[in-house]
Amino acid sequence: MRSLFPILFGGLIAVGLMLLAIWVWFDASELALRSDRPDVLRWAARALAIAAAAGAQIIVLTLVIGRIYRDKPAHEGLKLTAALICCIAAVTAAALGLAAQG
């Protein structure tokens, strides 16, 4: 039971992050209407959605798949790639969000 909790918890958090990413991606146009530069804010929201989706992948790879395949080089490479994508997308979203404010 103790080893099942991180798998279930990680799965629920990952599903929540993916739902958030999908919602932000499709509602980016409506969210951007409140800005002076809606095109830039739309891309900021979509970059944030990509960061959330990559974060969900990191959680799945760490808490769910990491329990099954421990210390595999491909697993570590996938986690590193997802973390890199998440960081780049988060920095891009922050930069575009600041640019949208003027």
Backbone atoms as SQL, in Angstrom:
CREATE TABLE atoms (id INTEGER PRIMARY KEY, chain TEXT, resi INTEGER, resn TEXT, atom TEXT, x REAL, y REAL, z REAL);
INSERT INTO atoms VALUES
  (1, 'A', 1, 'MET', 'N', 0.821, -1.198, 0.000),
  (2, 'A', 1, 'MET', 'CA', 0.000, 0.000, 0.000),
  (3, 'A', 1, 'MET', 'C', 0.861, 1.257, 0.000),
  (4, 'A', 2, 'ARG', 'N', 1.994, 1.178, 0.679),
  (5, 'A', 2, 'ARG', 'CA', 2.845, 2.358, 0.782),
  (6, 'A', 2, 'ARG', 'C', 3.433, 2.766, -0.567),
  (7, 'A', 3, 'SER', 'N', 3.758, 1.806, -1.412),
  (8, 'A', 3, 'SER', 'CA', 4.324, 2.142, -2.714),
  (9, 'A', 3, 'SER', 'C', 3.259, 2.516, -3.736),
  (10, 'A', 4, 'LEU', 'N', 1.997, 2.229, -3.431),
  (11, 'A', 4, 'LEU', 'CA', 0.917, 2.571, -4.343),
  (12, 'A', 4, 'LEU', 'C', 0.510, 4.038, -4.229),
  (13, 'A', 5, 'PHE', 'N', 0.717, 4.644, -3.062),
  (14, 'A', 5, 'PHE', 'CA', 0.311, 6.034, -2.850),
  (15, 'A', 5, 'PHE', 'C', 1.028, 7.019, -3.776),
  (16, 'A', 6, 'PRO', 'N', 2.356, 6.965, -3.936),
  (17, 'A', 6, 'PRO', 'CA', 2.994, 7.918, -4.863),
  (18, 'A', 6, 'PRO', 'C', 2.541, 7.751, -6.311),
  (19, 'A', 7, 'ILE', 'N', 2.233, 6.533, -6.707),
  (20, 'A', 7, 'ILE', 'CA', 1.768, 6.300, -8.069),
  (21, 'A', 7, 'ILE', 'C', 0.403, 6.946, -8.276),
  (22, 'A', 8, 'LEU', 'N', -0.514, 6.735, -7.341),
  (23, 'A', 8, 'LEU', 'CA', -1.842, 7.334, -7.456),
  (24, 'A', 8, 'LEU', 'C', -1.786, 8.855, -7.330),
  (25, 'A', 9, 'PHE', 'N', -1.005, 9.345, -6.384),
  (26, 'A', 9, 'PHE', 'CA', -0.871, 10.783, -6.185),
  (27, 'A', 9, 'PHE', 'C', -0.253, 11.444, -7.414),
  (28, 'A', 10, 'GLY', 'N', 0.805, 10.852, -7.938),
  (29, 'A', 10, 'GLY', 'CA', 1.444, 11.395, -9.136),
  (30, 'A', 10, 'GLY', 'C', 0.530, 11.360, -10.343),
  (31, 'A', 11, 'GLY', 'N', -0.228, 10.298, -10.468),
  (32, 'A', 11, 'GLY', 'CA', -1.173, 10.200, -11.578),
  (33, 'A', 11, 'GLY', 'C', -2.258, 11.266, -11.503),
  (34, 'A', 12, 'LEU', 'N', -2.792, 11.494, -10.314),
  (35, 'A', 12, 'LEU', 'CA', -3.827, 12.520, -10.147),
  (36, 'A', 12, 'LEU', 'C', -3.287, 13.926, -10.405),
  (37, 'A', 13, 'ILE', 'N', -2.108, 14.218, -9.902),
  (38, 'A', 13, 'ILE', 'CA', -1.509, 15.536, -10.132),
  (39, 'A', 13, 'ILE', 'C', -1.208, 15.733, -11.613),
  (40, 'A', 14, 'ALA', 'N', -0.706, 14.699, -12.272),
  (41, 'A', 14, 'ALA', 'CA', -0.397, 14.802, -13.700),
  (42, 'A', 14, 'ALA', 'C', -1.657, 15.014, -14.536),
  (43, 'A', 15, 'VAL', 'N', -2.732, 14.309, -14.191),
  (44, 'A', 15, 'VAL', 'CA', -3.992, 14.498, -14.914),
  (45, 'A', 15, 'VAL', 'C', -4.509, 15.915, -14.701),
  (46, 'A', 16, 'GLY', 'N', -4.410, 16.426, -13.476),
  (47, 'A', 16, 'GLY', 'CA', -4.829, 17.799, -13.202),
  (48, 'A', 16, 'GLY', 'C', -4.023, 18.822, -13.988),
  (49, 'A', 17, 'LEU', 'N', -2.707, 18.615, -14.058),
  (50, 'A', 17, 'LEU', 'CA', -1.878, 19.537, -14.835),
  (51, 'A', 17, 'LEU', 'C', -2.189, 19.469, -16.325),
  (52, 'A', 18, 'MET', 'N', -2.468, 18.278, -16.837),
  (53, 'A', 18, 'MET', 'CA', -2.816, 18.155, -18.251),
  (54, 'A', 18, 'MET', 'C', -4.154, 18.822, -18.552),
  (55, 'A', 19, 'LEU', 'N', -5.126, 18.681, -17.645),
  (56, 'A', 19, 'LEU', 'CA', -6.411, 19.359, -17.840),
  (57, 'A', 19, 'LEU', 'C', -6.233, 20.874, -17.806),
  (58, 'A', 20, 'LEU', 'N', -5.387, 21.360, -16.906),
  (59, 'A', 20, 'LEU', 'CA', -5.088, 22.787, -16.855),
  (60, 'A', 20, 'LEU', 'C', -4.420, 23.245, -18.147),
  (61, 'A', 21, 'ALA', 'N', -3.475, 22.456, -18.647),
  (62, 'A', 21, 'ALA', 'CA', -2.776, 22.820, -19.888),
  (63, 'A', 21, 'ALA', 'C', -3.744, 22.869, -21.073),
  (64, 'A', 22, 'ILE', 'N', -4.637, 21.898, -21.161),
  (65, 'A', 22, 'ILE', 'CA', -5.606, 21.880, -22.262),
  (66, 'A', 22, 'ILE', 'C', -6.557, 23.067, -22.156),
  (67, 'A', 23, 'TRP', 'N', -7.022, 23.371, -20.947),
  (68, 'A', 23, 'TRP', 'CA', -7.926, 24.501, -20.750),
  (69, 'A', 23, 'TRP', 'C', -7.252, 25.819, -21.123),
  (70, 'A', 24, 'VAL', 'N', -6.009, 26.016, -20.679),
  (71, 'A', 24, 'VAL', 'CA', -5.300, 27.259, -20.998),
  (72, 'A', 24, 'VAL', 'C', -5.031, 27.357, -22.492),
  (73, 'A', 25, 'TRP', 'N', -4.668, 26.256, -23.126),
  (74, 'A', 25, 'TRP', 'CA', -4.366, 26.278, -24.564),
  (75, 'A', 25, 'TRP', 'C', -5.589, 26.714, -25.378),
  (76, 'A', 26, 'PHE', 'N', -6.742, 26.136, -25.080),
  (77, 'A', 26, 'PHE', 'CA', -7.928, 26.437, -25.873),
  (78, 'A', 26, 'PHE', 'C', -8.599, 27.753, -25.484),
  (79, 'A', 27, 'ASP', 'N', -8.412, 28.214, -24.259),
  (80, 'A', 27, 'ASP', 'CA', -9.002, 29.486, -23.838),
  (81, 'A', 27, 'ASP', 'C', -8.005, 30.639, -23.871),
  (82, 'A', 28, 'ALA', 'N', -6.878, 30.454, -24.530),
  (83, 'A', 28, 'ALA', 'CA', -5.860, 31.506, -24.578),
  (84, 'A', 28, 'ALA', 'C', -6.377, 32.755, -25.283),
  (85, 'A', 29, 'SER', 'N', -7.190, 32.586, -26.298),
  (86, 'A', 29, 'SER', 'CA', -7.718, 33.748, -27.021),
  (87, 'A', 29, 'SER', 'C', -8.644, 34.583, -26.137),
  (88, 'A', 30, 'GLU', 'N', -9.488, 33.908, -25.351),
  (89, 'A', 30, 'GLU', 'CA', -10.386, 34.650, -24.459),
  (90, 'A', 30, 'GLU', 'C', -9.619, 35.320, -23.331),
  (91, 'A', 31, 'LEU', 'N', -8.582, 34.641, -22.837),
  (92, 'A', 31, 'LEU', 'CA', -7.777, 35.232, -21.770),
  (93, 'A', 31, 'LEU', 'C', -6.995, 36.440, -22.269),
  (94, 'A', 32, 'ALA', 'N', -6.621, 36.430, -23.539),
  (95, 'A', 32, 'ALA', 'CA', -5.789, 37.495, -24.084),
  (96, 'A', 32, 'ALA', 'C', -6.576, 38.746, -24.447),
  (97, 'A', 33, 'LEU', 'N', -7.880, 38.678, -24.460),
  (98, 'A', 33, 'LEU', 'CA', -8.673, 39.841, -24.851),
  (99, 'A', 33, 'LEU', 'C', -8.568, 40.999, -23.861),
  (100, 'A', 34, 'ARG', 'N', -8.129, 40.716, -22.651),
  (101, 'A', 34, 'ARG', 'CA', -8.024, 41.752, -21.619),
  (102, 'A', 34, 'ARG', 'C', -6.735, 42.548, -21.699),
  (103, 'A', 35, 'SER', 'N', -5.921, 42.287, -22.688),
  (104, 'A', 35, 'SER', 'CA', -4.609, 42.913, -22.785),
  (105, 'A', 35, 'SER', 'C', -4.556, 43.939, -23.914),
  (106, 'A', 36, 'ASP', 'N', -3.545, 44.806, -23.835),
  (107, 'A', 36, 'ASP', 'CA', -3.310, 45.751, -24.925),
  (108, 'A', 36, 'ASP', 'C', -2.734, 45.053, -26.148),
  (109, 'A', 37, 'ARG', 'N', -1.983, 43.990, -25.912),
  (110, 'A', 37, 'ARG', 'CA', -1.383, 43.210, -26.998),
  (111, 'A', 37, 'ARG', 'C', -1.840, 41.762, -26.888),
  (112, 'A', 38, 'PRO', 'N', -3.040, 41.462, -27.381),
  (113, 'A', 38, 'PRO', 'CA', -3.596, 40.121, -27.177),
  (114, 'A', 38, 'PRO', 'C', -2.840, 39.015, -27.900),
  (115, 'A', 39, 'ASP', 'N', -2.189, 39.342, -29.012),
  (116, 'A', 39, 'ASP', 'CA', -1.453, 38.303, -29.728),
  (117, 'A', 39, 'ASP', 'C', -0.274, 37.798, -28.910),
  (118, 'A', 40, 'VAL', 'N', 0.436, 38.702, -28.250),
  (119, 'A', 40, 'VAL', 'CA', 1.587, 38.312, -27.435),
  (120, 'A', 40, 'VAL', 'C', 1.126, 37.562, -26.187),
  (121, 'A', 41, 'LEU', 'N', 0.051, 38.025, -25.571),
  (122, 'A', 41, 'LEU', 'CA', -0.464, 37.348, -24.380),
  (123, 'A', 41, 'LEU', 'C', -1.020, 35.975, -24.718),
  (124, 'A', 42, 'ARG', 'N', -1.565, 35.806, -25.912),
  (125, 'A', 42, 'ARG', 'CA', -2.041, 34.489, -26.346),
  (126, 'A', 42, 'ARG', 'C', -0.878, 33.503, -26.426),
  (127, 'A', 43, 'TRP', 'N', 0.246, 33.950, -26.974),
  (128, 'A', 43, 'TRP', 'CA', 1.412, 33.075, -27.048),
  (129, 'A', 43, 'TRP', 'C', 2.008, 32.814, -25.671),
  (130, 'A', 44, 'ALA', 'N', 1.900, 33.790, -24.770),
  (131, 'A', 44, 'ALA', 'CA', 2.366, 33.576, -23.395),
  (132, 'A', 44, 'ALA', 'C', 1.533, 32.492, -22.712),
  (133, 'A', 45, 'ALA', 'N', 0.224, 32.547, -22.903),
  (134, 'A', 45, 'ALA', 'CA', -0.650, 31.539, -22.306),
  (135, 'A', 45, 'ALA', 'C', -0.369, 30.166, -22.893),
  (136, 'A', 46, 'ARG', 'N', -0.117, 30.094, -24.170),
  (137, 'A', 46, 'ARG', 'CA', 0.168, 28.804, -24.790),
  (138, 'A', 46, 'ARG', 'C', 1.521, 28.255, -24.361),
  (139, 'A', 47, 'ALA', 'N', 2.486, 29.139, -24.149),
  (140, 'A', 47, 'ALA', 'CA', 3.776, 28.684, -23.626),
  (141, 'A', 47, 'ALA', 'C', 3.612, 28.167, -22.201),
  (142, 'A', 48, 'LEU', 'N', 2.750, 28.815, -21.426),
  (143, 'A', 48, 'LEU', 'CA', 2.463, 28.334, -20.077),
  (144, 'A', 48, 'LEU', 'C', 1.768, 26.973, -20.120),
  (145, 'A', 49, 'ALA', 'N', 0.903, 26.764, -21.095),
  (146, 'A', 49, 'ALA', 'CA', 0.250, 25.461, -21.249),
  (147, 'A', 49, 'ALA', 'C', 1.271, 24.378, -21.586),
  (148, 'A', 50, 'ILE', 'N', 2.248, 24.705, -22.403),
  (149, 'A', 50, 'ILE', 'CA', 3.301, 23.746, -22.732),
  (150, 'A', 50, 'ILE', 'C', 4.132, 23.428, -21.491),
  (151, 'A', 51, 'ALA', 'N', 4.417, 24.444, -20.681),
  (152, 'A', 51, 'ALA', 'CA', 5.162, 24.215, -19.443),
  (153, 'A', 51, 'ALA', 'C', 4.379, 23.314, -18.492),
  (154, 'A', 52, 'ALA', 'N', 3.072, 23.522, -18.393),
  (155, 'A', 52, 'ALA', 'CA', 2.250, 22.674, -17.524),
  (156, 'A', 52, 'ALA', 'C', 2.206, 21.234, -18.028),
  (157, 'A', 53, 'ALA', 'N', 2.108, 21.057, -19.338),
  (158, 'A', 53, 'ALA', 'CA', 2.093, 19.710, -19.908),
  (159, 'A', 53, 'ALA', 'C', 3.435, 19.010, -19.695),
  (160, 'A', 54, 'ALA', 'N', 4.529, 19.743, -19.851),
  (161, 'A', 54, 'ALA', 'CA', 5.845, 19.157, -19.604),
  (162, 'A', 54, 'ALA', 'C', 6.020, 18.842, -18.117),
  (163, 'A', 55, 'GLY', 'N', 5.468, 19.682, -17.251),
  (164, 'A', 55, 'GLY', 'CA', 5.507, 19.392, -15.818),
  (165, 'A', 55, 'GLY', 'C', 4.743, 18.128, -15.479),
  (166, 'A', 56, 'ALA', 'N', 3.623, 17.925, -16.146),
  (167, 'A', 56, 'ALA', 'CA', 2.865, 16.691, -15.944),
  (168, 'A', 56, 'ALA', 'C', 3.677, 15.475, -16.388),
  (169, 'A', 57, 'GLN', 'N', 4.402, 15.623, -17.465),
  (170, 'A', 57, 'GLN', 'CA', 5.241, 14.515, -17.926),
  (171, 'A', 57, 'GLN', 'C', 6.359, 14.212, -16.938),
  (172, 'A', 58, 'ILE', 'N', 6.926, 15.253, -16.339),
  (173, 'A', 58, 'ILE', 'CA', 7.975, 15.042, -15.336),
  (174, 'A', 58, 'ILE', 'C', 7.408, 14.265, -14.148),
  (175, 'A', 59, 'ILE', 'N', 6.213, 14.644, -13.710),
  (176, 'A', 59, 'ILE', 'CA', 5.600, 13.954, -12.577),
  (177, 'A', 59, 'ILE', 'C', 5.308, 12.497, -12.918),
  (178, 'A', 60, 'VAL', 'N', 4.792, 12.260, -14.100),
  (179, 'A', 60, 'VAL', 'CA', 4.514, 10.876, -14.508),
  (180, 'A', 60, 'VAL', 'C', 5.813, 10.079, -14.585),
  (181, 'A', 61, 'LEU', 'N', 6.843, 10.661, -15.162),
  (182, 'A', 61, 'LEU', 'CA', 8.107, 9.945, -15.290),
  (183, 'A', 61, 'LEU', 'C', 8.768, 9.699, -13.940),
  (184, 'A', 62, 'THR', 'N', 8.587, 10.611, -13.003),
  (185, 'A', 62, 'THR', 'CA', 9.237, 10.468, -11.711),
  (186, 'A', 62, 'THR', 'C', 8.460, 9.564, -10.762),
  (187, 'A', 63, 'LEU', 'N', 7.174, 9.856, -10.583),
  (188, 'A', 63, 'LEU', 'CA', 6.405, 9.154, -9.558),
  (189, 'A', 63, 'LEU', 'C', 5.733, 7.875, -10.047),
  (190, 'A', 64, 'VAL', 'N', 5.405, 7.799, -11.317),
  (191, 'A', 64, 'VAL', 'CA', 4.689, 6.623, -11.803),
  (192, 'A', 64, 'VAL', 'C', 5.653, 5.662, -12.498),
  (193, 'A', 65, 'ILE', 'N', 6.270, 6.108, -13.559),
  (194, 'A', 65, 'ILE', 'CA', 7.164, 5.231, -14.317),
  (195, 'A', 65, 'ILE', 'C', 8.470, 4.989, -13.562),
  (196, 'A', 66, 'GLY', 'N', 8.880, 5.966, -12.752),
  (197, 'A', 66, 'GLY', 'CA', 10.101, 5.806, -11.968),
  (198, 'A', 66, 'GLY', 'C', 10.021, 4.688, -10.954),
  (199, 'A', 67, 'ARG', 'N', 8.821, 4.338, -10.514),
  (200, 'A', 67, 'ARG', 'CA', 8.650, 3.220, -9.584),
  (201, 'A', 67, 'ARG', 'C', 8.841, 1.870, -10.281),
  (202, 'A', 68, 'ILE', 'N', 8.588, 1.844, -11.575),
  (203, 'A', 68, 'ILE', 'CA', 8.693, 0.582, -12.312),
  (204, 'A', 68, 'ILE', 'C', 10.098, 0.404, -12.883),
  (205, 'A', 69, 'TYR', 'N', 10.610, 1.425, -13.570),
  (206, 'A', 69, 'TYR', 'CA', 11.921, 1.357, -14.210),
  (207, 'A', 69, 'TYR', 'C', 12.877, 2.254, -13.447),
  (208, 'A', 70, 'ARG', 'N', 13.651, 1.678, -12.583),
  (209, 'A', 70, 'ARG', 'CA', 14.573, 2.470, -11.778),
  (210, 'A', 70, 'ARG', 'C', 15.957, 2.469, -12.403),
  (211, 'A', 71, 'ASP', 'N', 16.561, 3.644, -12.401),
  (212, 'A', 71, 'ASP', 'CA', 17.948, 3.832, -12.845),
  (213, 'A', 71, 'ASP', 'C', 18.212, 3.330, -14.262),
  (214, 'A', 72, 'LYS', 'N', 17.319, 3.654, -15.148),
  (215, 'A', 72, 'LYS', 'CA', 17.521, 3.346, -16.569),
  (216, 'A', 72, 'LYS', 'C', 17.999, 4.622, -17.263),
  (217, 'A', 73, 'PRO', 'N', 18.985, 4.531, -18.144),
  (218, 'A', 73, 'PRO', 'CA', 19.489, 5.734, -18.816),
  (219, 'A', 73, 'PRO', 'C', 18.434, 6.428, -19.677),
  (220, 'A', 74, 'ALA', 'N', 17.583, 5.676, -20.340),
  (221, 'A', 74, 'ALA', 'CA', 16.541, 6.290, -21.175),
  (222, 'A', 74, 'ALA', 'C', 15.535, 7.033, -20.312),
  (223, 'A', 75, 'HIS', 'N', 15.220, 6.485, -19.158),
  (224, 'A', 75, 'HIS', 'CA', 14.284, 7.133, -18.238),
  (225, 'A', 75, 'HIS', 'C', 14.857, 8.456, -17.744),
  (226, 'A', 76, 'GLU', 'N', 16.125, 8.465, -17.386),
  (227, 'A', 76, 'GLU', 'CA', 16.767, 9.698, -16.926),
  (228, 'A', 76, 'GLU', 'C', 16.853, 10.727, -18.058),
  (229, 'A', 77, 'GLY', 'N', 17.088, 10.265, -19.274),
  (230, 'A', 77, 'GLY', 'CA', 17.133, 11.170, -20.420),
  (231, 'A', 77, 'GLY', 'C', 15.788, 11.802, -20.711),
  (232, 'A', 78, 'LEU', 'N', 14.716, 11.009, -20.586),
  (233, 'A', 78, 'LEU', 'CA', 13.371, 11.548, -20.791),
  (234, 'A', 78, 'LEU', 'C', 13.018, 12.581, -19.726),
  (235, 'A', 79, 'LYS', 'N', 13.384, 12.311, -18.470),
  (236, 'A', 79, 'LYS', 'CA', 13.117, 13.280, -17.404),
  (237, 'A', 79, 'LYS', 'C', 13.891, 14.570, -17.630),
  (238, 'A', 80, 'LEU', 'N', 15.135, 14.461, -18.046),
  (239, 'A', 80, 'LEU', 'CA', 15.943, 15.648, -18.308),
  (240, 'A', 80, 'LEU', 'C', 15.388, 16.453, -19.478),
  (241, 'A', 81, 'THR', 'N', 14.947, 15.777, -20.526),
  (242, 'A', 81, 'THR', 'CA', 14.366, 16.463, -21.676),
  (243, 'A', 81, 'THR', 'C', 13.067, 17.168, -21.306),
  (244, 'A', 82, 'ALA', 'N', 12.213, 16.497, -20.545),
  (245, 'A', 82, 'ALA', 'CA', 10.957, 17.119, -20.119),
  (246, 'A', 82, 'ALA', 'C', 11.221, 18.313, -19.201),
  (247, 'A', 83, 'ALA', 'N', 12.210, 18.206, -18.325),
  (248, 'A', 83, 'ALA', 'CA', 12.544, 19.322, -17.438),
  (249, 'A', 83, 'ALA', 'C', 13.086, 20.508, -18.234),
  (250, 'A', 84, 'LEU', 'N', 13.883, 20.229, -19.244),
  (251, 'A', 84, 'LEU', 'CA', 14.416, 21.301, -20.088),
  (252, 'A', 84, 'LEU', 'C', 13.295, 22.000, -20.850),
  (253, 'A', 85, 'ILE', 'N', 12.380, 21.245, -21.407),
  (254, 'A', 85, 'ILE', 'CA', 11.235, 21.828, -22.125),
  (255, 'A', 85, 'ILE', 'C', 10.371, 22.647, -21.176),
  (256, 'A', 86, 'CYS', 'N', 10.151, 22.137, -19.970),
  (257, 'A', 86, 'CYS', 'CA', 9.344, 22.850, -18.987),
  (258, 'A', 86, 'CYS', 'C', 9.990, 24.185, -18.617),
  (259, 'A', 87, 'CYS', 'N', 11.290, 24.186, -18.393),
  (260, 'A', 87, 'CYS', 'CA', 11.992, 25.425, -18.026),
  (261, 'A', 87, 'CYS', 'C', 11.984, 26.433, -19.165),
  (262, 'A', 88, 'ILE', 'N', 12.255, 25.979, -20.367),
  (263, 'A', 88, 'ILE', 'CA', 12.261, 26.893, -21.513),
  (264, 'A', 88, 'ILE', 'C', 10.877, 27.478, -21.748),
  (265, 'A', 89, 'ALA', 'N', 9.843, 26.650, -21.649),
  (266, 'A', 89, 'ALA', 'CA', 8.478, 27.149, -21.854),
  (267, 'A', 89, 'ALA', 'C', 8.056, 28.111, -20.753),
  (268, 'A', 90, 'ALA', 'N', 8.465, 27.854, -19.516),
  (269, 'A', 90, 'ALA', 'CA', 8.113, 28.754, -18.416),
  (270, 'A', 90, 'ALA', 'C', 8.805, 30.103, -18.558),
  (271, 'A', 91, 'VAL', 'N', 10.063, 30.102, -18.940),
  (272, 'A', 91, 'VAL', 'CA', 10.783, 31.359, -19.148),
  (273, 'A', 91, 'VAL', 'C', 10.191, 32.124, -20.331),
  (274, 'A', 92, 'THR', 'N', 9.837, 31.408, -21.387),
  (275, 'A', 92, 'THR', 'CA', 9.210, 32.044, -22.544),
  (276, 'A', 92, 'THR', 'C', 7.863, 32.653, -22.172),
  (277, 'A', 93, 'ALA', 'N', 7.066, 31.928, -21.379),
  (278, 'A', 93, 'ALA', 'CA', 5.768, 32.456, -20.956),
  (279, 'A', 93, 'ALA', 'C', 5.939, 33.709, -20.109),
  (280, 'A', 94, 'ALA', 'N', 6.922, 33.712, -19.222),
  (281, 'A', 94, 'ALA', 'CA', 7.159, 34.893, -18.391),
  (282, 'A', 94, 'ALA', 'C', 7.613, 36.080, -19.237),
  (283, 'A', 95, 'ALA', 'N', 8.505, 35.829, -20.176),
  (284, 'A', 95, 'ALA', 'CA', 8.992, 36.924, -21.035),
  (285, 'A', 95, 'ALA', 'C', 7.875, 37.488, -21.905),
  (286, 'A', 96, 'LEU', 'N', 7.069, 36.610, -22.489),
  (287, 'A', 96, 'LEU', 'CA', 5.964, 37.079, -23.313),
  (288, 'A', 96, 'LEU', 'C', 4.884, 37.773, -22.478),
  (289, 'A', 97, 'GLY', 'N', 4.676, 37.295, -21.269),
  (290, 'A', 97, 'GLY', 'CA', 3.717, 37.958, -20.384),
  (291, 'A', 97, 'GLY', 'C', 4.156, 39.362, -20.024),
  (292, 'A', 98, 'LEU', 'N', 5.440, 39.528, -19.772),
  (293, 'A', 98, 'LEU', 'CA', 5.959, 40.867, -19.491),
  (294, 'A', 98, 'LEU', 'C', 5.903, 41.750, -20.735),
  (295, 'A', 99, 'ALA', 'N', 6.166, 41.171, -21.897),
  (296, 'A', 99, 'ALA', 'CA', 6.104, 41.952, -23.135),
  (297, 'A', 99, 'ALA', 'C', 4.681, 42.379, -23.465),
  (298, 'A', 100, 'ALA', 'N', 3.722, 41.563, -23.069),
  (299, 'A', 100, 'ALA', 'CA', 2.316, 41.894, -23.366),
  (300, 'A', 100, 'ALA', 'C', 1.821, 43.058, -22.508),
  (301, 'A', 101, 'GLN', 'N', 2.453, 43.278, -21.379),
  (302, 'A', 101, 'GLN', 'CA', 2.035, 44.377, -20.511),
  (303, 'A', 101, 'GLN', 'C', 2.518, 45.714, -21.021),
  (304, 'A', 102, 'GLY', 'N', 3.530, 45.684, -21.846),
  (305, 'A', 102, 'GLY', 'CA', 3.979, 46.937, -22.472),
  (306, 'A', 102, 'GLY', 'C', 5.152, 47.444, -21.822);
